[in-house]
Amino acid sequence: MSWNQAILEAQPAAAPAVASPAMDSAEFTAFYERSARPLWAYLLRCSGDPALAEDLMQEAYVRFLGATQPANADIAARRYLFRIATNLLRDHWRRPKASSLEDLPESFFAAGTSADEMAVQQQLARAMGQMRPRDRQILWLAHAESYSHHEIAEITGLATASVRLLLFRARKRMRKLMEGSR
């Protein structure tokens, strides 16, 4: 049984009324294939934990299927999915912590990259690990997912003006951390 089949079967039989027709199995499979990798990468960068990213991603899809789905295009559904994942991540951060975040494992880095690229990736991973979770989250959404300030505000629940300021500060902190590790 594949992941998306398991998620579809986990959906309650009596789903709540939706603003638009619910995704059928083929639509969800296509949506999942387009959105799973970016969502997992976002959760990994924000949390620093591959297992947690996997768990939160699965829970986000289950909640996405059980919720009222956006009425319009794929883009709105993707933003909604990221919003669900962001809320799950916040809930995780609010829970009492049993252990601290650890550096990303070496296996995360792509094989076959040059020594210079590998050094930059390691430097970036160390810098991201030293940043606050919200800074990592906003930087990832802005640069890896290419979301606008307004879209980041929708996903995180912040005001657009706050996103601009927080992103400016996060970039400044990242620059200091990157320069300090050279």
N, CA and C atoms as an extended XYZ file, in Angstrom:
546
Properties=species:S:1:pos:R:3:atomname:S:1:resname:S:1:resid:I:1 pbc="F F F"
N         0.852       -1.173        0.000 N   MET     1
C         0.000        0.000        0.000 CA  MET     1
C         0.894        1.231        0.000 C   MET     1
N         0.655        2.144       -0.909 N   SER     2
C         1.467        3.347       -0.994 CA  SER     2
C         1.024        4.356        0.059 C   SER     2
N         1.848        5.378        0.242 N   TRP     3
C         1.562        6.434        1.211 CA  TRP     3
C         0.250        7.112        0.921 C   TRP     3
N         0.076        7.530       -0.346 N   ASN     4
C        -1.126        8.279       -0.642 CA  ASN     4
C        -2.366        7.400       -0.546 C   ASN     4
N        -2.278        6.105       -0.806 N   GLN     5
C        -3.417        5.221       -0.611 CA  GLN     5
C        -3.752        5.117        0.872 C   GLN     5
N        -2.728        5.014        1.710 N   ALA     6
C        -2.940        4.937        3.156 CA  ALA     6
C        -3.582        6.213        3.671 C   ALA     6
N        -3.155        7.353        3.148 N   ILE     7
C        -3.725        8.623        3.579 CA  ILE     7
C        -5.176        8.716        3.141 C   ILE     7
N        -5.448        8.316        1.908 N   LEU     8
C        -6.826        8.359        1.426 CA  LEU     8
C        -7.730        7.455        2.252 C   LEU     8
N        -7.250        6.283        2.645 N   GLU     9
C        -8.052        5.367        3.444 CA  GLU     9
C        -8.237        5.861        4.868 C   GLU     9
N        -7.317        6.719        5.352 N   ALA    10
C        -7.417        7.260        6.697 CA  ALA    10
C        -8.459        8.373        6.779 C   ALA    10
N        -8.923        8.873        5.637 N   GLN    11
C        -9.917        9.937        5.615 CA  GLN    11
C       -11.235        9.397        6.168 C   GLN    11
N       -11.901       10.180        7.030 N   PRO    12
C       -13.159        9.710        7.599 CA  PRO    12
C       -14.213        9.496        6.517 C   PRO    12
N       -15.118        8.536        6.752 N   ALA    13
C       -16.145        8.196        5.770 CA  ALA    13
C       -17.106        9.355        5.551 C   ALA    13
N       -17.487       10.043        6.601 N   ALA    14
C       -18.392       11.172        6.475 CA  ALA    14
C       -17.590       12.456        6.544 C   ALA    14
N       -17.026       12.866        5.432 N   ALA    15
C       -16.205       14.073        5.389 CA  ALA    15
C       -17.102       15.303        5.512 C   ALA    15
N       -16.580       16.390        6.114 N   PRO    16
C       -17.378       17.601        6.247 CA  PRO    16
C       -17.646       18.211        4.877 C   PRO    16
N       -18.639       19.075        4.826 N   ALA    17
C       -18.959       19.752        3.569 CA  ALA    17
C       -17.762       20.565        3.112 C   ALA    17
N       -17.502       20.565        1.818 N   VAL    18
C       -16.351       21.271        1.292 CA  VAL    18
C       -16.806       22.401        0.381 C   VAL    18
N       -15.937       23.418        0.261 N   ALA    19
C       -16.244       24.559       -0.576 CA  ALA    19
C       -16.182       24.177       -2.046 C   ALA    19
N       -15.399       23.168       -2.363 N   SER    20
C       -15.286       22.678       -3.732 CA  SER    20
C       -15.321       21.162       -3.678 C   SER    20
N       -15.565       20.522       -4.802 N   PRO    21
C       -15.570       19.057       -4.771 CA  PRO    21
C       -14.245       18.525       -4.230 C   PRO    21
N       -14.328       17.518       -3.373 N   ALA    22
C       -13.128       16.924       -2.801 CA  ALA    22
C       -12.300       16.285       -3.906 C   ALA    22
N       -11.011       16.208       -3.665 N   MET    23
C       -10.121       15.584       -4.643 CA  MET    23
C       -10.433       14.099       -4.726 C   MET    23
N       -10.483       13.578       -5.931 N   ASP    24
C       -10.600       12.133       -6.061 CA  ASP    24
C        -9.202       11.534       -5.948 C   ASP    24
N        -9.118       10.255       -5.999 N   SER    25
C        -7.848        9.565       -5.789 CA  SER    25
C        -6.781        9.988       -6.789 C   SER    25
N        -7.134       10.110       -8.048 N   ALA    26
C        -6.156       10.497       -9.075 CA  ALA    26
C        -5.687       11.932       -8.878 C   ALA    26
N        -6.620       12.834       -8.544 N   GLU    27
C        -6.246       14.233       -8.307 CA  GLU    27
C        -5.331       14.348       -7.095 C   GLU    27
N        -5.680       13.607       -6.024 N   PHE    28
C        -4.842       13.665       -4.836 CA  PHE    28
C        -3.460       13.087       -5.112 C   PHE    28
N        -3.381       11.997       -5.840 N   THR    29
C        -2.093       11.392       -6.168 CA  THR    29
C        -1.218       12.381       -6.923 C   THR    29
N        -1.796       13.063       -7.895 N   ALA    30
C        -1.038       14.059       -8.663 CA  ALA    30
C        -0.620       15.227       -7.768 C   ALA    30
N        -1.533       15.693       -6.917 N   PHE    31
C        -1.213       16.775       -5.984 CA  PHE    31
C        -0.106       16.351       -5.026 C   PHE    31
N        -0.211       15.149       -4.514 N   TYR    32
C         0.798       14.621       -3.597 CA  TYR    32
C         2.176       14.573       -4.266 C   TYR    32
N         2.226       14.066       -5.481 N   GLU    33
C         3.503       13.960       -6.189 CA  GLU    33
C         4.132       15.325       -6.436 C   GLU    33
N         3.306       16.346       -6.656 N   ARG    34
C         3.828       17.697       -6.885 CA  ARG    34
C         4.235       18.389       -5.590 C   ARG    34
N         3.602       18.050       -4.490 N   SER    35
C         3.804       18.827       -3.271 CA  SER    35
C         4.575       18.120       -2.160 C   SER    35
N         4.725       16.819       -2.206 N   ALA    36
C         5.322       16.084       -1.084 CA  ALA    36
C         6.782       16.460       -0.849 C   ALA    36
N         7.583       16.450       -1.886 N   ARG    37
C         9.019       16.738       -1.714 CA  ARG    37
C         9.260       18.163       -1.201 C   ARG    37
N         8.622       19.199       -1.791 N   PRO    38
C         8.824       20.544       -1.249 CA  PRO    38
C         8.338       20.689        0.191 C   PRO    38
N         7.218       20.047        0.528 N   LEU    39
C         6.703       20.124        1.892 CA  LEU    39
C         7.662       19.450        2.861 C   LEU    39
N         8.167       18.280        2.498 N   TRP    40
C         9.107       17.577        3.367 CA  TRP    40
C        10.388       18.399        3.552 C   TRP    40
N        10.894       18.975        2.470 N   ALA    41
C        12.112       19.794        2.567 CA  ALA    41
C        11.892       20.999        3.474 C   ALA    41
N        10.737       21.629        3.367 N   TYR    42
C        10.392       22.765        4.225 CA  TYR    42
C        10.375       22.338        5.687 C   TYR    42
N         9.692       21.244        5.978 N   LEU    43
C         9.604       20.772        7.350 CA  LEU    43
C        10.966       20.334        7.889 C   LEU    43
N        11.776       19.730        7.034 N   LEU    44
C        13.114       19.322        7.453 CA  LEU    44
C        13.968       20.529        7.802 C   LEU    44
N        13.968       21.531        6.935 N   ARG    45
C        14.781       22.723        7.199 CA  ARG    45
C        14.310       23.462        8.433 C   ARG    45
N        13.015       23.498        8.664 N   CYS    46
C        12.494       24.201        9.840 CA  CYS    46
C        12.744       23.427       11.130 C   CYS    46
N        12.621       22.113       11.070 N   SER    47
C        12.744       21.311       12.284 CA  SER    47
C        14.151       20.773       12.504 C   SER    47
N        14.872       20.493       11.411 N   GLY    48
C        16.200       19.909       11.535 CA  GLY    48
C        16.177       18.411       11.820 C   GLY    48
N        15.019       17.799       11.744 N   ASP    49
C        14.874       16.391       12.096 CA  ASP    49
C        14.114       15.660       10.979 C   ASP    49
N        14.791       14.770       10.232 N   PRO    50
C        14.112       14.071        9.129 CA  PRO    50
C        12.902       13.249        9.572 C   PRO    50
N        12.996       12.596       10.713 N   ALA    51
C        11.874       11.772       11.191 CA  ALA    51
C        10.680       12.651       11.558 C   ALA    51
N        10.943       13.760       12.207 N   LEU    52
C         9.868       14.684       12.554 CA  LEU    52
C         9.240       15.265       11.286 C   LEU    52
N        10.066       15.618       10.311 N   ALA    53
C         9.553       16.150        9.041 CA  ALA    53
C         8.626       15.139        8.382 C   ALA    53
N         9.012       13.887        8.395 N   GLU    54
C         8.189       12.824        7.798 CA  GLU    54
C         6.852       12.689        8.533 C   GLU    54
N         6.905       12.695        9.866 N   ASP    55
C         5.685       12.573       10.664 CA  ASP    55
C         4.744       13.755       10.442 C   ASP    55
N         5.304       14.964       10.474 N   LEU    56
C         4.482       16.152       10.288 CA  LEU    56
C         3.897       16.216        8.876 C   LEU    56
N         4.668       15.773        7.897 N   MET    57
C         4.184       15.767        6.527 CA  MET    57
C         2.976       14.825        6.400 C   MET    57
N         3.096       13.649        6.959 N   GLN    58
C         1.997       12.684        6.889 CA  GLN    58
C         0.752       13.237        7.587 C   GLN    58
N         0.934       13.815        8.753 N   GLU    59
C        -0.187       14.393        9.490 CA  GLU    59
C        -0.806       15.564        8.715 C   GLU    59
N         0.016       16.361        8.055 N   ALA    60
C        -0.497       17.489        7.271 CA  ALA    60
C        -1.401       17.001        6.140 C   ALA    60
N        -0.994       15.932        5.462 N   TYR    61
C        -1.828       15.394        4.384 CA  TYR    61
C        -3.134       14.816        4.922 C   TYR    61
N        -3.081       14.150        6.046 N   VAL    62
C        -4.301       13.594        6.637 CA  VAL    62
C        -5.266       14.721        6.986 C   VAL    62
N        -4.747       15.780        7.600 N   ARG    63
C        -5.612       16.906        7.959 CA  ARG    63
C        -6.104       17.652        6.729 C   ARG    63
N        -5.270       17.743        5.721 N   PHE    64
C        -5.658       18.389        4.465 CA  PHE    64
C        -6.860       17.665        3.849 C   PHE    64
N        -6.801       16.357        3.830 N   LEU    65
C        -7.893       15.582        3.244 CA  LEU    65
C        -9.171       15.673        4.072 C   LEU    65
N        -9.033       15.824        5.376 N   GLY    66
C       -10.194       15.884        6.248 CA  GLY    66
C       -10.798       17.266        6.382 C   GLY    66
N       -10.133       18.272        5.836 N   ALA    67
C       -10.584       19.652        5.989 CA  ALA    67
C       -11.326       20.138        4.752 C   ALA    67
N       -11.953       21.288        4.899 N   THR    68
C       -12.575       21.939        3.754 CA  THR    68
C       -11.454       22.403        2.841 C   THR    68
N       -11.483       21.959        1.606 N   GLN    69
C       -10.384       22.263        0.692 CA  GLN    69
C       -10.640       23.562       -0.040 C   GLN    69
N        -9.582       24.282       -0.371 N   PRO    70
C        -9.732       25.559       -1.077 CA  PRO    70
C       -10.526       25.387       -2.372 C   PRO    70
N       -11.290       26.409       -2.696 N   ALA    71
C       -12.185       26.336       -3.844 CA  ALA    71
C       -11.462       26.465       -5.177 C   ALA    71
N       -10.322       27.097       -5.197 N   ASN    72
C        -9.671       27.305       -6.483 CA  ASN    72
C        -8.438       26.444       -6.651 C   ASN    72
N        -7.571       26.839       -7.476 N   ALA    73
C        -6.491       26.056       -8.077 CA  ALA    73
C        -5.535       25.368       -7.120 C   ALA    73
N        -4.638       24.673       -7.741 N   ASP    74
C        -3.592       23.904       -7.089 CA  ASP    74
C        -2.738       24.784       -6.170 C   ASP    74
N        -2.516       26.015       -6.557 N   ILE    75
C        -1.666       26.920       -5.771 CA  ILE    75
C        -2.288       27.167       -4.407 C   ILE    75
N        -3.580       27.417       -4.372 N   ALA    76
C        -4.269       27.647       -3.097 CA  ALA    76
C        -4.229       26.389       -2.238 C   ALA    76
N        -4.407       25.236       -2.841 N   ALA    77
C        -4.351       23.986       -2.085 CA  ALA    77
C        -2.961       23.770       -1.498 C   ALA    77
N        -1.941       24.095       -2.273 N   ARG    78
C        -0.562       23.941       -1.790 CA  ARG    78
C        -0.288       24.888       -0.628 C   ARG    78
N        -0.735       26.144       -0.747 N   ARG    79
C        -0.559       27.097        0.361 CA  ARG    79
C        -1.291       26.610        1.600 C   ARG    79
N        -2.481       26.086        1.406 N   TYR    80
C        -3.263       25.572        2.528 CA  TYR    80
C        -2.540       24.405        3.194 C   TYR    80
N        -1.960       23.527        2.399 N   LEU    81
C        -1.197       22.403        2.932 CA  LEU    81
C        -0.001       22.900        3.741 C   LEU    81
N         0.715       23.896        3.233 N   PHE    82
C         1.853       24.463        3.957 CA  PHE    82
C         1.384       25.137        5.242 C   PHE    82
N         0.211       25.748        5.216 N   ARG    83
C        -0.337       26.369        6.419 CA  ARG    83
C        -0.612       25.308        7.481 C   ARG    83
N        -1.196       24.207        7.087 N   ILE    84
C        -1.454       23.099        8.017 CA  ILE    84
C        -0.134       22.601        8.607 C   ILE    84
N         0.871       22.401        7.748 N   ALA    85
C         2.173       21.916        8.211 CA  ALA    85
C         2.815       22.917        9.163 C   ALA    85
N         2.693       24.201        8.879 N   THR    86
C         3.235       25.239        9.751 CA  THR    86
C         2.580       25.183       11.122 C   THR    86
N         1.280       25.016       11.149 N   ASN    87
C         0.579       24.923       12.430 CA  ASN    87
C         0.992       23.678       13.207 C   ASN    87
N         1.178       22.569       12.508 N   LEU    88
C         1.653       21.350       13.172 CA  LEU    88
C         3.056       21.557       13.737 C   LEU    88
N         3.895       22.250       12.990 N   LEU    89
C         5.256       22.545       13.447 CA  LEU    89
C         5.217       23.428       14.692 C   LEU    89
N         4.362       24.440       14.679 N   ARG    90
C         4.212       25.309       15.858 CA  ARG    90
C         3.753       24.503       17.073 C   ARG    90
N         2.784       23.641       16.859 N   ASP    91
C         2.308       22.798       17.964 CA  ASP    91
C         3.449       21.953       18.522 C   ASP    91
N         4.279       21.431       17.636 N   HIS    92
C         5.418       20.631       18.080 CA  HIS    92
C         6.385       21.479       18.900 C   HIS    92
N         6.668       22.690       18.452 N   TRP    93
C         7.605       23.566       19.160 CA  TRP    93
C         7.069       23.963       20.530 C   TRP    93
N         5.758       24.047       20.658 N   ARG    94
C         5.158       24.467       21.927 CA  ARG    94
C         5.165       23.363       22.971 C   ARG    94
N         5.267       22.129       22.533 N   ARG    95
C         5.310       21.006       23.480 CA  ARG    95
C         6.627       21.028       24.244 C   ARG    95
N         6.615       20.499       25.459 N   PRO    96
C         7.881       20.395       26.196 CA  PRO    96
C         8.874       19.542       25.401 C   PRO    96
N        10.091       19.984       25.359 N   LYS    97
C        11.097       19.307       24.543 CA  LYS    97
C        11.865       18.271       25.359 C   LYS    97
N        11.998       17.090       24.804 N   ALA    98
C        12.754       16.024       25.442 CA  ALA    98
C        14.229       16.102       25.036 C   ALA    98
N        14.497       16.667       23.861 N   SER    99
C        15.881       16.795       23.396 CA  SER    99
C        15.997       18.034       22.532 C   SER    99
N        17.222       18.462       22.290 N   SER   100
C        17.446       19.659       21.490 CA  SER   100
C        17.604       19.305       20.016 C   SER   100
N        17.527       20.316       19.157 N   LEU   101
C        17.757       20.104       17.722 CA  LEU   101
C        19.220       19.755       17.496 C   LEU   101
N        19.445       18.834       16.618 N   GLU   102
C        20.816       18.436       16.293 CA  GLU   102
C        21.136       18.891       14.885 C   GLU   102
N        22.419       18.930       14.575 N   ASP   103
C        22.829       19.297       13.218 CA  ASP   103
C        22.284       18.279       12.237 C   ASP   103
N        22.109       18.709       11.016 N   LEU   104
C        21.639       17.802        9.969 CA  LEU   104
C        22.662       16.695        9.761 C   LEU   104
N        22.213       15.481        9.498 N   PRO   105
C        23.158       14.390        9.265 CA  PRO   105
C        23.866       14.556        7.921 C   PRO   105
N        25.035       13.952        7.807 N   GLU   106
C        25.807       14.018        6.570 CA  GLU   106
C        25.045       13.419        5.392 C   GLU   106
N        24.198       12.442        5.657 N   SER   107
C        23.457       11.788        4.581 CA  SER   107
C        22.470       12.740        3.903 C   SER   107
N        22.168       13.869        4.523 N   PHE   108
C        21.248       14.832        3.930 CA  PHE   108
C        21.835       15.486        2.688 C   PHE   108
N        23.136       15.633        2.683 N   PHE   109
C        23.779       16.332        1.574 CA  PHE   109
C        23.847       15.443        0.349 C   PHE   109
N        23.627       16.038       -0.781 N   ALA   110
C        23.610       15.289       -2.041 CA  ALA   110
C        24.988       14.741       -2.368 C   ALA   110
N        25.005       13.517       -2.876 N   ALA   111
C        26.268       12.898       -3.281 CA  ALA   111
C        26.675       13.457       -4.639 C   ALA   111
N        27.946       13.460       -4.902 N   GLY   112
C        28.436       13.873       -6.207 CA  GLY   112
C        28.645       15.370       -6.349 C   GLY   112
N        28.577       16.128       -5.266 N   THR   113
C        28.832       17.554       -5.360 CA  THR   113
C        30.313       17.816       -5.153 C   THR   113
N        30.757       18.963       -5.646 N   SER   114
C        32.172       19.305       -5.510 CA  SER   114
C        32.494       19.620       -4.053 C   SER   114
N        33.773       19.646       -3.738 N   ALA   115
C        34.200       19.922       -2.366 CA  ALA   115
C        33.776       21.327       -1.940 C   ALA   115
N        33.853       22.296       -2.864 N   ASP   116
C        33.441       23.661       -2.533 CA  ASP   116
C        31.941       23.732       -2.252 C   ASP   116
N        31.144       23.071       -3.098 N   GLU   117
C        29.699       23.068       -2.889 CA  GLU   117
C        29.347       22.379       -1.579 C   GLU   117
N        30.047       21.296       -1.285 N   MET   118
C        29.805       20.552       -0.049 CA  MET   118
C        30.139       21.427        1.162 C   MET   118
N        31.235       22.173        1.091 N   ALA   119
C        31.623       23.054        2.194 CA  ALA   119
C        30.575       24.144        2.407 C   ALA   119
N        30.064       24.716        1.324 N   VAL   120
C        29.043       25.751        1.429 CA  VAL   120
C        27.761       25.161        2.014 C   VAL   120
N        27.379       23.964        1.574 N   GLN   121
C        26.175       23.320        2.107 CA  GLN   121
C        26.322       23.055        3.605 C   GLN   121
N        27.490       22.596        4.017 N   GLN   122
C        27.715       22.338        5.442 CA  GLN   122
C        27.697       23.638        6.238 C   GLN   122
N        28.300       24.669        5.677 N   GLN   123
C        28.304       25.978        6.330 CA  GLN   123
C        26.867       26.506        6.458 C   GLN   123
N        26.081       26.357        5.397 N   LEU   124
C        24.692       26.782        5.411 CA  LEU   124
C        23.883       25.978        6.434 C   LEU   124
N        24.091       24.678        6.482 N   ALA   125
C        23.373       23.826        7.439 CA  ALA   125
C        23.717       24.211        8.876 C   ALA   125
N        24.987       24.487        9.143 N   ARG   126
C        25.383       24.913       10.493 CA  ARG   126
C        24.727       26.247       10.846 C   ARG   126
N        24.748       27.173        9.899 N   ALA   127
C        24.143       28.489       10.148 CA  ALA   127
C        22.637       28.351       10.380 C   ALA   127
N        21.969       27.535        9.555 N   MET   128
C        20.529       27.333        9.737 CA  MET   128
C        20.238       26.694       11.100 C   MET   128
N        21.102       25.782       11.523 N   GLY   129
C        20.922       25.127       12.816 CA  GLY   129
C        21.063       26.074       13.992 C   GLY   129
N        21.782       27.165       13.791 N   GLN   130
C        21.985       28.144       14.868 CA  GLN   130
C        20.882       29.197       14.910 C   GLN   130
N        20.059       29.226       13.892 N   MET   131
C        19.010       30.246       13.827 CA  MET   131
C        17.764       29.785       14.581 C   MET   131
N        16.928       30.747       14.936 N   ARG   132
C        15.664       30.428       15.593 CA  ARG   132
C        14.745       29.731       14.594 C   ARG   132
N        13.870       28.871       15.085 N   PRO   133
C        12.962       28.143       14.180 CA  PRO   133
C        12.152       29.057       13.257 C   PRO   133
N        11.638       30.154       13.767 N   ARG   134
C        10.842       31.049       12.916 CA  ARG   134
C        11.700       31.653       11.806 C   ARG   134
N        12.966       32.006       12.118 N   ASP   135
C        13.859       32.542       11.089 CA  ASP   135
C        14.111       31.509       10.002 C   ASP   135
N        14.366       30.257       10.411 N   ARG   136
C        14.570       29.183        9.436 CA  ARG   136
C        13.326       29.018        8.562 C   ARG   136
N        12.184       29.049        9.198 N   GLN   137
C        10.919       28.865        8.499 CA  GLN   137
C        10.726       29.956        7.447 C   GLN   137
N        10.896       31.198        7.820 N   ILE   138
C        10.662       32.314        6.907 CA  ILE   138
C        11.690       32.323        5.783 C   ILE   138
N        12.952       32.062        6.109 N   LEU   139
C        13.979       31.997        5.061 CA  LEU   139
C        13.670       30.886        4.067 C   LEU   139
N        13.256       29.728        4.557 N   TRP   140
C        12.966       28.611        3.662 CA  TRP   140
C        11.792       28.941        2.738 C   TRP   140
N        10.737       29.481        3.305 N   LEU   141
C         9.579       29.808        2.483 CA  LEU   141
C         9.913       30.865        1.427 C   LEU   141
N        10.741       31.829        1.796 N   ALA   142
C        11.085       32.908        0.860 CA  ALA   142
C        12.053       32.448       -0.218 C   ALA   142
N        13.070       31.687        0.147 N   HIS   143
C        14.135       31.386       -0.805 CA  HIS   143
C        14.033       30.007       -1.441 C   HIS   143
N        13.640       29.010       -0.701 N   ALA   144
C        13.547       27.673       -1.278 CA  ALA   144
C        12.209       27.470       -1.980 C   ALA   144
N        11.146       27.998       -1.404 N   GLU   145
C         9.816       27.839       -1.994 CA  GLU   145
C         9.405       29.032       -2.848 C   GLU   145
N        10.169       30.110       -2.794 N   SER   146
C         9.925       31.337       -3.588 CA  SER   146
C         8.547       31.946       -3.336 C   SER   146
N         8.097       31.896       -2.100 N   TYR   147
C         6.830       32.532       -1.770 CA  TYR   147
C         7.045       34.030       -1.559 C   TYR   147
N         6.027       34.819       -1.876 N   SER   148
C         6.068       36.269       -1.663 CA  SER   148
C         5.826       36.550       -0.177 C   SER   148
N         6.034       37.819        0.208 N   HIS   149
C         5.780       38.195        1.599 CA  HIS   149
C         4.323       37.929        1.970 C   HIS   149
N         3.433       38.247        1.063 N   HIS   150
C         2.006       38.039        1.322 CA  HIS   150
C         1.692       36.545        1.497 C   HIS   150
N         2.261       35.706        0.658 N   GLU   151
C         2.027       34.266        0.758 CA  GLU   151
C         2.617       33.696        2.044 C   GLU   151
N         3.793       34.178        2.424 N   ILE   152
C         4.406       33.737        3.686 CA  ILE   152
C         3.518       34.149        4.857 C   ILE   152
N         2.962       35.346        4.777 N   ALA   153
C         2.056       35.819        5.832 CA  ALA   153
C         0.844       34.910        5.937 C   ALA   153
N         0.287       34.483        4.808 N   GLU   154
C        -0.855       33.562        4.824 CA  GLU   154
C        -0.485       32.231        5.470 C   GLU   154
N         0.676       31.714        5.115 N   ILE   155
C         1.109       30.406        5.613 CA  ILE   155
C         1.405       30.444        7.108 C   ILE   155
N         2.088       31.500        7.560 N   THR   156
C         2.536       31.565        8.952 CA  THR   156
C         1.554       32.224        9.894 C   THR   156
N         0.572       32.945        9.337 N   GLY   157
C        -0.383       33.640       10.184 CA  GLY   157
C         0.134       34.969       10.693 C   GLY   157
N         1.209       35.471       10.117 N   LEU   158
C         1.772       36.764       10.493 CA  LEU   158
C         1.237       37.854        9.572 C   LEU   158
N         1.432       39.098        9.966 N   ALA   159
C         1.095       40.223        9.095 CA  ALA   159
C         2.189       40.346        8.035 C   ALA   159
N         1.820       40.833        6.850 N   THR   160
C         2.783       40.980        5.758 CA  THR   160
C         3.940       41.893        6.177 C   THR   160
N         3.636       42.977        6.874 N   ALA   161
C         4.691       43.885        7.332 CA  ALA   161
C         5.645       43.170        8.300 C   ALA   161
N         5.114       42.316        9.126 N   SER   162
C         5.952       41.552       10.058 CA  SER   162
C         6.869       40.593        9.300 C   SER   162
N         6.339       39.977        8.253 N   VAL   163
C         7.149       39.056        7.448 CA  VAL   163
C         8.321       39.802        6.843 C   VAL   163
N         8.067       40.989        6.301 N   ARG   164
C         9.150       41.785        5.702 CA  ARG   164
C        10.250       42.041        6.721 C   ARG   164
N         9.864       42.487        7.908 N   LEU   165
C        10.842       42.800        8.942 CA  LEU   165
C        11.568       41.548        9.424 C   LEU   165
N        10.820       40.483        9.690 N   LEU   166
C        11.445       39.241       10.162 CA  LEU   166
C        12.373       38.640        9.115 C   LEU   166
N        11.993       38.726        7.849 N   LEU   167
C        12.837       38.215        6.777 CA  LEU   167
C        14.117       39.044        6.656 C   LEU   167
N        13.994       40.348        6.764 N   PHE   168
C        15.175       41.217        6.743 CA  PHE   168
C        16.130       40.841        7.865 C   PHE   168
N        15.599       40.684        9.066 N   ARG   169
C        16.435       40.334       10.223 CA  ARG   169
C        17.043       38.937       10.083 C   ARG   169
N        16.267       38.001        9.570 N   ALA   170
C        16.771       36.634        9.396 CA  ALA   170
C        17.905       36.609        8.370 C   ALA   170
N        17.755       37.341        7.278 N   ARG   171
C        18.828       37.416        6.273 CA  ARG   171
C        20.087       38.037        6.871 C   ARG   171
N        19.901       39.071        7.666 N   LYS   172
C        21.041       39.743        8.309 CA  LYS   172
C        21.760       38.778        9.270 C   LYS   172
N        20.971       38.039       10.049 N   ARG   173
C        21.562       37.061       10.975 CA  ARG   173
C        22.268       35.946       10.208 C   ARG   173
N        21.660       35.477        9.123 N   MET   174
C        22.274       34.428        8.304 CA  MET   174
C        23.606       34.913        7.740 C   MET   174
N        23.634       36.148        7.256 N   ARG   175
C        24.871       36.704        6.703 CA  ARG   175
C        25.972       36.724        7.777 C   ARG   175
N        25.606       37.159        8.985 N   LYS   176
C        26.602       37.199       10.073 CA  LYS   176
C        27.114       35.792       10.398 C   LYS   176
N        26.200       34.830       10.465 N   LEU   177
C        26.594       33.467       10.790 CA  LEU   177
C        27.481       32.869        9.689 C   LEU   177
N        27.134       33.146        8.444 N   MET   178
C        27.923       32.628        7.329 CA  MET   178
C        29.308       33.268        7.284 C   MET   178
N        29.378       34.570        7.526 N   GLU   179
C        30.677       35.260        7.531 CA  GLU   179
C        31.505       34.830        8.724 C   GLU   179
N        30.859       34.580        9.853 N   GLY   180
C        31.566       34.178       11.064 CA  GLY   180
C        32.156       32.768       10.961 C   GLY   180
N        31.612       31.923       10.112 N   SER   181
C        32.115       30.553       10.012 CA  SER   181
C        33.179       30.397        8.928 C   SER   181
N        33.516       31.470        8.233 N   ARG   182
C        34.567       31.383        7.198 CA  ARG   182
C        35.931       31.419        7.799 C   ARG   182
